[in-house]
Amino acid sequence: MLKWLRRAAYSADRNGGSKVGRIKTMFTGIGTKVFLISFLSVLCALFIIGFIAYRNIYVMIKENQVKTLQASYIQVEEYLKAYMKNIQTQLLFLANAEIYNKLSEEDYTRTLENMMTINSEEIHFFYVIENGKLLASVPYGFKYFVSPEWLAEVSEETELSGFWWSKPHDSGQGQTVTVAKSFQNPVSGQTLVVALDINVANLVRSMASKEKESSIFLYTRDGDFIATSREPKLYDEFQYLDRMKEQLRHLTISGGSEFETVSAPEGTWKVLKRENNRWEWVVFAVINESEAYPLLTIINRQITLIMVVWVIISLIISYRLASYIKNPIHRITRQMKLGAMGNLDARIELRRNDEFASIANNFNKMMSNIKELFENLKQAEKRKRYQELKTLQSQIHPHFLYNTLSSFYLLCETDRIKELGPMIHSLMGLLHYSIDKVGDIVSLEEELRQVGHYVDLMKLRFGDVFDIDIVVPEHSLFVPLPKLTLITLIENSIFYGLGLTEQRNHIIIAADMANSGGITIEVSDTGPGIDPAKLQDLLTQRSEGGGTFQGLNNLGIRNIHERIQLYFGESYGLHLENEPGQGLLVQIRLPVALGKPRDSL
């Protein structure tokens, strides 16, 4: 029954635990679910907190940096105003009639040269016009390529307004703005004009040097490009400059706000526009977005790093939480499977103080109770089998008594009455030995004594059809063995050898120490042997008393084997060796010490 229960439990576990089931459990197990839920929950919480914090910081920092950028480019425009005011001051100084009359022509020219040296980057020429003709110039060579028409236009425009700013024009030296001031020479009574040409490109570059990361673009309010601080050298830079000019021209014409964003293949650009000046110029400061918000760029990198750290922390927290739940479940499941496969020693060891520990304790108690129940059932089965074997042992077969008494009768009828007394003594001893309830374990010496009685009765019955020799050392006489063990084996040898061979059956009982520390008793015969196909049946048949020959009782070889294992353990018992035509050898493995068997029933 126990084996059947264990086989059924193992079969159920094997059928239910297929590979597909294990793969399905991997993705639907509670550990995986807890990991995903906790990971996504922690990650979402961190993302929400991070997003809110980043948005607040982003808006605050962006607003501050936009104000800082605007303030810095207001300073650029203020620089332009201050520079132009300085130019006006210089012209007012040079156009002062009193100073002009006090200085000689040479000193006045030297003064122009000194101012030219101071402003050599932005100012190309200083010159003085009288009646539309060039009176003096710095540098001196200017008079060789300036046109009379231009001198006439400067004189005319300046005399009309007194102080004249020309529109940007191409003077051959790049975009140029001419600034002129007229004054009356009291000595000659002539109107003189002092003028200078400003190189706008150089002026813009000097403005851009105040903000090194930006590029400055100048436009008229009509959208005409004036100059830029960019100095392209490569083909790609020329293409970028053309695209940027076109976009800024549209911004100039359309108006727009003071702070715009322009997208280009090279990236996204921030554009600051200022047009608060008297010359009706539109000043654009263009800066790459990453350079416009350096602090935001740093924060973006830090946020990226923080997000990676958040993901790692989420993974660690989720893994730890999932492990905290998955590990005990895995242990509980594994031990339950072992228990289902019949391992009654399966126990769950958890050092916890929660519901899992309660489950483990209850499982351990259940397994202990089941093991105790199985042990009790096993002992009950042993006791039951013991009683069955003892009943078989004590039941003298009626046919044996009938055949034996028939042999006694023949002794009386054949005038062999003197042999009757010893035979009756042998029968009485054998019967008393079989039904005695004092003990089931006897010494080898006592078993051999009863073998002699049994042999006498068998020879009376069958005659001299067999011989028996006993070769047992004296130290082996006290070896314990179950009662009737040798008698049953000798009976088997006698019955299998009757009438099957012409020669006498020679039965030998021998004993010797075994290598394992026990003792081996051998019972061999020279009978016909047994068919190898039927050899193992001798250890699986429950009873052999239903054949042609009726022995002393219903004990068989299998029952002898089972009795030895019941008393001494499964490492002891019978071992059969057989060679057809040469007889059967039965080895009995027994412990050496005489005393109380291991399983005292």
C-alpha positions in Angstrom: 0.0 0.0 0.0 2.8 2.4 0.9 4.6 1.8 -2.4 1.4 2.2 -4.3 0.7 5.6 -2.7 4.3 6.8 -3.4 4.2 5.7 -7.0 0.8 7.4 -7.5 2.1 10.6 -5.9 5.3 10.6 -8.1 3.3 9.9 -11.2 1.0 12.8 -10.5 3.9 15.1 -10.0 5.7 14.0 -13.1 2.6 14.4 -15.3 1.9 17.8 -13.9 5.4 19.1 -14.0 6.1 19.1 -17.7 8.6 21.4 -19.3 5.8 23.6 -20.7 4.4 23.9 -17.2 7.8 25.0 -15.8 8.3 27.6 -18.6 4.8 28.9 -18.0 5.4 29.1 -14.3 8.6 31.1 -15.0 6.6 33.9 -16.5 3.4 33.7 -14.4 5.0 33.0 -11.1 4.3 35.2 -8.1 8.0 36.2 -7.9 7.9 37.6 -11.5 4.7 39.4 -10.9 5.9 41.0 -7.7 9.1 42.0 -9.3 7.3 43.7 -12.3 4.7 45.4 -10.1 7.2 46.7 -7.6 9.7 47.8 -10.3 7.1 49.6 -12.4 5.5 51.2 -9.2 8.9 52.4 -7.9 10.0 53.6 -11.3 6.7 55.4 -12.1 6.8 57.1 -8.7 10.4 58.2 -9.2 9.6 59.4 -12.7 6.6 61.5 -11.6 8.6 63.1 -8.7 11.6 63.7 -11.0 9.4 65.1 -13.8 7.6 67.6 -11.5 10.9 68.6 -9.9 12.6 69.0 -13.3 9.8 71.0 -14.7 9.9 73.5 -11.8 13.7 73.7 -11.9 13.7 74.0 -15.7 11.2 76.8 -15.9 12.9 78.7 -13.1 16.4 78.3 -14.5 15.2 79.1 -18.1 13.5 82.3 -17.0 16.6 83.4 -15.1 18.9 82.6 -18.0 16.7 84.3 -20.5 16.8 87.4 -18.4 20.5 87.1 -18.1 20.9 86.7 -21.9 18.7 89.6 -22.6 20.6 91.7 -20.1 23.9 90.8 -21.7 22.7 91.6 -25.2 21.2 94.9 -24.0 24.8 95.7 -23.0 25.9 94.9 -26.5 23.4 97.4 -27.9 24.5 99.9 -25.3 28.1 99.3 -26.4 27.0 100.2 -29.9 25.3 103.4 -28.7 28.3 104.4 -26.6 30.6 103.8 -29.5 28.5 105.9 -31.9 28.3 108.6 -29.3 32.1 108.5 -29.0 32.3 108.9 -32.8 30.0 111.9 -32.6 32.1 113.4 -29.9 35.2 113.0 -32.1 33.5 114.6 -35.0 32.3 117.5 -32.9 35.8 118.0 -31.7 37.2 118.0 -35.3 34.4 120.2 -36.6 35.1 122.9 -34.0 35.9 126.1 -36.0 38.0 127.6 -33.2 40.2 124.4 -32.9 40.5 124.1 -36.7 41.7 127.7 -37.0 44.2 127.4 -34.2 45.8 124.3 -35.6 48.0 124.4 -38.6 47.2 122.1 -41.5 50.0 119.8 -40.4 48.8 119.6 -36.8 45.2 119.1 -37.8 46.3 116.2 -40.1 48.4 114.8 -37.3 45.3 114.9 -35.0 43.3 113.0 -37.6 46.1 110.4 -37.8 46.1 110.0 -34.0 42.3 109.4 -34.0 42.7 107.0 -36.9 45.3 105.1 -34.9 43.0 104.8 -31.9 40.1 103.6 -34.0 42.1 101.7 -36.7 39.9 98.6 -36.5 36.5 100.3 -37.0 37.4 103.5 -38.9 38.8 103.3 -42.4 39.2 107.0 -43.4 39.1 110.5 -42.0 38.7 113.3 -44.5 37.8 117.0 -44.7 35.8 118.4 -47.6 35.6 122.1 -48.7 33.3 123.1 -51.5 32.9 119.5 -52.6 36.6 119.0 -52.9 38.9 116.9 -50.7 40.9 119.2 -48.5 42.7 116.6 -46.3 42.5 112.9 -45.7 43.9 110.1 -43.5 45.3 107.9 -44.8 46.8 110.2 -47.5 46.1 107.7 -50.4 42.3 108.0 -49.8 42.2 111.0 -52.3 43.3 108.8 -55.2 40.3 106.5 -55.2 37.4 108.5 -53.7 35.0 109.8 -56.3 34.1 113.5 -56.7 30.4 112.4 -56.8 30.7 110.8 -53.3 32.4 113.9 -51.9 29.6 116.1 -53.4 26.9 113.8 -51.9 28.5 113.9 -48.4 28.8 117.7 -48.6 25.3 118.2 -49.7 23.7 115.8 -47.2 25.7 117.2 -44.3 25.1 120.8 -45.1 21.3 120.1 -45.1 21.2 118.5 -41.7 24.5 119.6 -40.1 25.2 116.1 -38.8 24.7 113.2 -41.2 24.6 109.4 -40.8 24.6 107.6 -44.1 22.9 104.3 -44.8 25.2 101.3 -45.0 26.8 101.1 -48.4 29.6 99.2 -50.1 32.6 101.3 -50.2 34.9 98.7 -51.7 36.2 97.9 -48.2 33.0 96.2 -47.2 29.8 97.6 -45.7 30.5 101.1 -44.6 28.6 103.9 -42.7 29.8 107.4 -43.3 29.4 110.0 -40.5 29.9 113.7 -41.3 29.7 117.1 -39.5 29.7 120.5 -41.1 30.9 123.7 -39.7 31.6 127.3 -40.9 35.1 128.5 -41.1 35.0 132.1 -39.8 38.3 133.0 -41.4 37.5 132.0 -45.0 33.7 132.0 -44.6 33.6 128.6 -46.3 31.6 125.6 -45.1 33.8 122.6 -44.2 32.7 119.0 -43.7 34.6 116.5 -41.5 33.7 112.9 -42.3 34.8 109.4 -41.4 34.0 106.0 -42.8 33.1 103.2 -40.3 33.7 99.6 -41.3 30.5 98.0 -40.0 31.8 94.4 -40.2 34.7 95.3 -37.9 32.3 97.2 -35.6 30.1 94.1 -35.4 33.0 91.8 -34.6 34.1 94.1 -31.8 30.5 94.0 -30.5 30.5 90.2 -30.7 33.8 90.0 -28.7 31.7 91.1 -25.7 29.7 87.8 -26.0 32.1 85.2 -27.3 29.5 82.4 -27.7 27.2 84.4 -29.9 27.1 85.7 -33.5 26.0 89.3 -34.2 23.9 90.1 -37.3 22.9 93.6 -38.4 19.9 94.4 -40.6 18.0 97.4 -41.7 14.4 97.6 -40.7 13.6 96.9 -44.3 15.2 93.5 -44.0 18.5 94.3 -45.8 21.5 92.5 -44.5 24.3 94.8 -43.3 27.0 92.8 -41.6 27.8 89.8 -39.3 30.5 88.9 -36.9 30.7 85.4 -38.5 33.7 84.8 -40.7 33.0 81.6 -42.7 35.9 79.7 -44.1 34.4 76.4 -45.2 31.7 75.6 -47.7 29.3 74.3 -44.9 29.8 77.5 -42.9 28.9 79.6 -46.0 25.7 77.5 -46.4 24.8 77.9 -42.7 25.4 81.6 -43.0 23.1 81.9 -46.0 20.3 80.0 -44.3 20.6 82.0 -41.1 20.6 85.3 -43.1 17.4 84.3 -44.8 15.6 83.3 -41.5 16.7 86.5 -39.8 15.5 88.6 -42.8 12.1 87.0 -42.3 12.2 87.8 -38.6 13.1 91.4 -39.4 10.3 91.9 -41.8 7.6 90.0 -39.8 8.5 91.8 -36.6 8.3 89.0 -34.0 9.3 89.1 -30.4 12.6 89.9 -28.9 13.3 86.3 -28.1 12.9 83.7 -30.8 13.9 80.1 -31.6 15.3 79.2 -35.0 15.8 75.6 -36.1 18.5 74.7 -38.6 20.2 71.5 -39.7 23.1 72.5 -37.5 20.8 72.6 -34.4 18.5 74.9 -32.6 19.4 78.5 -32.1 18.2 81.2 -29.7 17.8 84.6 -31.4 17.7 87.9 -29.4 16.5 91.0 -31.3 17.2 94.6 -30.4 16.2 97.7 -32.5 16.3 100.4 -30.0 18.8 102.7 -31.7 18.7 105.9 -33.8 20.1 104.4 -36.9 17.1 102.1 -37.5 19.3 99.0 -37.3 18.0 95.6 -36.1 20.7 93.9 -34.1 20.4 90.1 -33.8 22.4 88.0 -31.4 22.4 84.3 -32.3 23.5 81.6 -29.9 23.3 77.8 -29.9 20.6 76.6 -27.5 23.1 74.4 -25.6 25.3 77.4 -25.0 22.4 79.7 -24.3 21.4 77.6 -21.3 24.6 76.1 -20.0 23.1 75.4 -16.6 20.2 73.5 -18.2 22.7 71.5 -20.2 24.5 70.5 -17.0 21.2 69.7 -15.3 20.0 67.6 -18.3 23.2 65.5 -18.0 22.7 65.2 -14.3 19.0 64.3 -14.7 20.1 61.6 -17.2 22.5 60.2 -14.7 19.9 60.4 -11.9 17.4 58.6 -14.1 19.9 55.8 -14.7 20.6 55.6 -11.0 16.8 55.6 -10.3 16.4 52.7 -12.7 19.2 50.8 -11.0 17.7 51.6 -7.5 14.3 50.5 -8.8 15.7 47.2 -10.0 17.5 46.6 -6.7 14.4 47.5 -4.6 12.2 45.4 -6.8 14.6 42.4 -6.8 15.0 42.5 -3.1 11.2 42.7 -2.6 10.5 40.0 -5.1 13.2 37.8 -3.5 11.8 38.4 -0.1 8.5 36.9 -1.4 9.8 34.5 -4.0 12.5 32.7 -2.0 10.2 31.3 0.7 7.6 30.4 -1.9 10.3 28.6 -3.9 11.5 26.7 -0.8 8.0 25.8 0.2 7.1 24.7 -3.4 10.3 22.6 -3.7 9.8 20.8 -0.3 6.1 20.2 -1.2 7.2 18.6 -4.5 9.6 16.4 -2.5 6.8 15.5 -0.2 4.5 14.7 -3.1 7.2 12.4 -4.5 7.2 10.4 -1.3 10.1 12.0 0.6 8.6 12.2 4.1 11.7 13.8 5.5 11.0 17.0 3.5 11.1 20.0 5.8 10.9 23.8 5.2 13.5 25.8 7.1 12.7 29.5 7.2 14.1 32.0 9.6 11.2 34.4 9.4 8.4 35.6 11.6 5.6 36.1 9.1 2.9 34.2 7.3 5.5 32.2 5.3 6.9 30.9 8.6 3.4 29.9 9.7 2.9 28.0 6.4 6.3 26.3 6.9 5.6 25.3 10.5 2.2 23.9 9.6 3.8 22.0 6.6 6.5 20.6 8.8 3.9 19.4 11.4 1.8 17.9 8.6 4.8 16.0 7.2 5.8 14.8 10.7 2.3 13.5 11.2 2.2 11.9 7.8 5.6 10.3 8.5 4.4 9.1 11.8 1.3 7.7 10.2 3.3 5.9 7.5 5.6 4.5 10.1 2.7 3.3 12.1 1.2 1.8 9.0 4.5 0.2 8.1 4.8 -1.3 11.5 1.2 -2.4 11.3 1.9 -4.1 8.0 5.0 -5.7 9.5 3.0 -7.0 12.4 0.4 -8.2 10.1 2.9 -10.0 7.9 4.6 -11.4 10.9 1.4 -12.8 12.1 0.7 -14.3 8.7 4.2 -15.9 8.6 3.9 -17.1 12.1 0.5 -18.7 11.3 2.1 -20.4 8.3 4.9 -21.6 10.4 2.6 -23.0 13.1 0.2 -24.7 10.6 1.4 -28.3 10.1 0.2 -29.4 6.7 -2.3 -32.2 7.1 -0.8 -34.1 4.1 2.6 -34.1 5.9 1.0 -35.7 9.0 -0.9 -38.1 6.9 2.1 -39.2 4.9 4.3 -39.5 8.0 1.7 -41.6 9.9 1.3 -43.8 6.9 5.0 -44.4 7.0 4.7 -45.3 10.7 2.0 -47.8 9.9 4.2 -49.5 7.3 6.9 -49.8 10.0 4.5 -51.8 12.1 3.3 -53.9 9.2 6.9 -54.8 8.1 8.2 -55.9 11.5 10.3 -52.7 11.9 8.6 -51.8 15.1 11.9 -51.0 16.8 12.4 -48.0 14.4 9.0 -46.6 15.3 10.1 -45.1 18.7 12.8 -42.9 17.3 10.6 -41.8 14.4 7.8 -40.8 16.8 10.4 -38.9 18.9 11.5 -37.1 15.8 8.0 -36.2 14.8 7.1 -35.0 18.3 10.2 -32.8 18.4 9.5 -31.4 15.0 5.9 -30.7 15.9 6.8 -29.0 19.2 9.5 -27.0 17.4 7.0 -25.8 14.8 4.1 -24.8 17.1 6.2 -23.5 20.0 5.2 -19.8 20.6 8.1 -19.0 22.9 10.2 -17.4 20.2 10.7 -17.2 16.4 14.4 -16.6 16.5 16.6 -19.6 17.3 20.3 -20.4 17.1 21.8 -22.2 14.2 22.6 -25.1 16.5 18.9 -25.6 17.4 17.8 -25.3 13.8 20.4 -28.0 12.8 19.1 -30.3 15.5 15.6 -30.0 14.1 17.0 -30.5 10.6 18.2 -33.9 11.8 14.6 -34.9 12.9 13.2 -33.7 9.6 15.8 -35.6 7.6 15.0 -38.8 9.5 11.3 -38.5 8.7 12.0 -37.7 5.0 14.3 -40.8 4.6 11.7 -42.9 6.3 9.2 -41.7 3.7 11.3 -41.6 0.5 14.2 -43.9 1.3 17.8 -43.2 0.5 17.2 -40.9 -2.4 19.4 -38.1 -0.9 22.3 -37.6 1.3 23.0 -34.6 3.6 26.2 -33.2 4.9 26.6 -30.4 7.5 29.8 -28.4 7.5 29.3 -25.6 10.1 32.2 -24.3 12.3 31.6 -24.3 16.0 31.7 -20.5 16.2 28.8 -20.2 13.8 26.4 -22.4 15.9 25.1 -19.4 17.8 24.2 -17.3 14.8 20.5 -16.2 15.0 18.0 -17.1 12.3 14.2 -17.4 12.0 12.8 -20.8 12.9 12.3 -23.4 10.1 14.6 -21.5 7.7 16.9 -24.5 6.9 14.1 -27.0 7.1 12.2 -25.2 4.4 15.2 -24.9 2.1 16.1 -28.6 2.6 12.5 -29.6 2.0 12.7 -27.6 -1.3 15.9 -29.4 -2.4 14.4 -32.8 -1.6 11.1 -32.2 -3.4 12.8 -30.7 -6.6 15.2 -33.6 -6.8 12.8 -36.5 -6.5 12.6 -38.7 -9.6 14.3 -36.1 -11.8 17.8 -37.6 -11.8 19.2 -41.1 -11.6 21.9 -40.1 -9.1 21.3 -39.5 -5.4 20.7 -35.9 -4.5 23.5 -34.6 -2.3 22.5 -31.7 0.0 25.2 -29.7 1.8 24.7 -27.2 4.6 27.8 -25.0 5.1 28.5 -21.8 7.0 31.3 -19.2 6.9 32.1 -15.6 7.7 31.2 -13.0 5.0 33.3 -10.1 3.9 30.6 -7.7 5.0 31.1 -8.8 8.6 28.1 -11.1 8.8 27.8 -14.8 8.2 26.7 -16.7 5.1 25.0 -20.1 5.3 24.8 -22.0 2.1 22.3 -24.8 1.2 23.2 -26.5 -2.0 22.1 -29.7 -3.8 23.0 -31.7 -6.8 19.5 -31.9 -8.2 18.4 -30.9 -11.7 18.3 -27.2 -10.8 15.6 -24.7 -11.8 14.7 -23.1 -15.0 16.5 -19.6 -15.0 13.2 -18.0 -16.1 11.5 -19.4 -13.0 14.4 -18.7 -10.6 13.4 -15.3 -9.5 9.8 -16.5 -9.0 11.0 -18.3 -6.0 11.6 -15.0 -4.3 8.2 -13.5 -5.4 5.8 -16.3 -4.8 3.8 -15.9 -1.6 3.3 -19.7 -1.0 4.6 -22.9 -2.5 2.5 -25.3 -0.7 0.0 -26.0 -3.4 2.2 -28.2 -5.6 2.4 -31.9 -6.0 4.6 -32.3 -2.9 3.2 -31.3 0.4 5.8 -30.2 3.0 5.8 -29.6 6.7 3.9 -26.3 6.3 3.0 -23.6 3.8 6.3 -21.6 4.2 8.1 -21.0 1.0 11.5 -19.5 -0.1 9.9 -16.1 -0.6 8.4 -16.2 2.9 11.8 -17.2 4.4 13.4 -14.3 2.6 10.8 -11.9 3.8 11.0 -13.2 7.4 14.8 -12.6 7.5 14.4 -9.0 6.3 11.6 -8.4 8.8 13.8 -9.5 11.7 17.2 -8.3 10.7 16.8 -5.6 8.0 16.8 -5.4 4.2 20.5 -5.9 3.9 20.0 -9.5 4.9 18.1 -12.3 3.2 18.4 -15.0 0.5 20.5 -15.0 -2.7 19.9 -17.8 -5.3 22.5 -19.2 -7.8 21.5 -21.8 -10.3 23.1 -23.8 -13.0 20.6 -26.1 -14.9 21.6 -29.8 -14.4 24.1 -29.0 -11.6 21.7 -28.1 -8.8 20.6 -25.0 -6.8 22.7 -22.9 -4.4 20.8 -20.8 -1.8 22.9 -18.3 0.3 21.5 -17.0 3.6 23.0 -13.7 4.7 22.7 -13.2 8.5 24.2 -11.0 11.2 26.8 -12.6 13.5 25.6 -11.5 16.9 23.0 -13.6 18.6 20.6 -11.4 20.4 17.5 -9.4 20.0 16.6 -8.8 16.3 16.6 -5.2 15.0 12.8 -5.1 14.6 11.4 -6.9 17.6 7.8 -7.5 16.9 
